Amino acid sequence: MLCIKKVCIANGLKQFEIKDIFELGGLTLSSSAIKALSAGAKNKNYIKMSDEQLDSFMNGLIVYWRGEKEAEGAVPQGLENLIMNADAGTLTELESLVAEAQMALNHSES
């Protein structure tokens, strides 16, 4: 049994992002269905996730964080959300990582 609540907490996902992830995986669910799937097994509203729902969620999560394979150069939605909601320290760290990657790329081309 997979509890998507733990996966969502670990990835810092909000309810609307979970809905988007399911849709990226090809499945449209209502907000109440997502809440029921995210509830703990002891919750009276809990609904066990089907194999189809799990497949949709996992495929959608991959696309959410990595982006579509065909969309080279596009910023993955998960990264875009992280940047949009980041504080100054996180943005500084990301800027540093980009600079390091550019230096490494320039060094490997030489």
SULMO-V906912 format. One record per helix or strand. SS is the DSSP state (H for helix, E for strand). FROM is the first residue (numbers start at 1). TO is the last residue. Records with the same first field share a line. If there is no record, write none. Layout:
SS: FROM-TO / FROM-TO
This chain:
H: 4-10 / 15-24 / 31-38 / 51-66 / 77-84 / 88-109
